[in-house]
């Protein structure tokens, strides 16, 4: 549906649609340092950002006359060559307390 979608409440990195389902996705990326690395791109996804993303998703849903979308955070890990080495999808509602919809990580993406 769009990337960098602006609403009065903030910007959504990606808005995706498949059939009647739709998702608002926050994208964080970082350099691949192996599976044991302590630093993850999601560590930069703050409660404040999550709340702003939720407000933006609500505003877009209201504007489009649709139910609330699922909100996801995707972490992309890149090798030095620029190739995407790994990705992790997490329901945004799982982060910062409050799991409204359950969750999935890794290959269990939408």
Residue pairs with C-beta under 8 A, 6 or more apart in sequence:
1 15
1 16
1 17
1 22
2 12
2 14
2 15
3 13
3 14
3 15
4 11
4 12
4 13
5 11
5 12
5 14
5 15
5 56
5 60
7 56
7 59
7 60
7 63
8 59
9 52
9 55
9 56
9 58
9 59
10 52
10 53
10 55
10 56
11 56
12 24
12 25
12 26
12 53
12 56
12 57
12 60
13 25
13 26
13 27
14 23
14 24
14 25
14 27
15 22
15 23
15 24
15 25
15 60
15 69
16 22
16 23
16 25
16 110
17 23
18 110
21 70
21 110
22 66
22 69
22 70
23 69
23 70
23 71
23 72
23 110
24 53
24 56
24 57
24 60
24 69
24 70
24 71
24 72
25 71
25 72
25 73
25 74
26 45
26 49
26 50
26 53
26 71
26 72
26 73
26 74
26 92
27 74
27 76
28 41
28 42
28 44
28 45
28 73
28 74
28 75
28 76
29 41
29 75
29 76
29 77
29 78
30 39
30 40
30 41
30 75
30 76
30 77
30 78
31 77
31 78
31 79
31 80
32 77
32 78
32 79
32 85
32 86
33 39
40 75
40 88
41 75
41 76
41 77
42 73
42 75
42 88
42 90
42 95
45 73
45 95
46 96
47 96
50 92
50 95
50 96
53 71
53 92
54 71
54 92
57 68
57 69
57 71
58 68
60 69
61 67
61 68
61 69
70 91
70 101
70 110
71 91
71 92
71 93
72 89
72 90
72 91
72 92
72 109
72 110
73 89
73 90
73 91
73 92
73 95
74 87
74 88
74 89
74 90
74 109
75 87
75 88
75 90
76 84
76 86
76 87
77 84
77 85
77 86
77 87
77 88
78 84
78 85
79 85
87 109
88 105
88 106
89 104
89 105
89 106
89 108
89 109
89 110
90 103
90 104
90 105
91 99
91 101
91 102
91 103
91 104
93 99
93 100
93 101
93 103
94 103
104 110
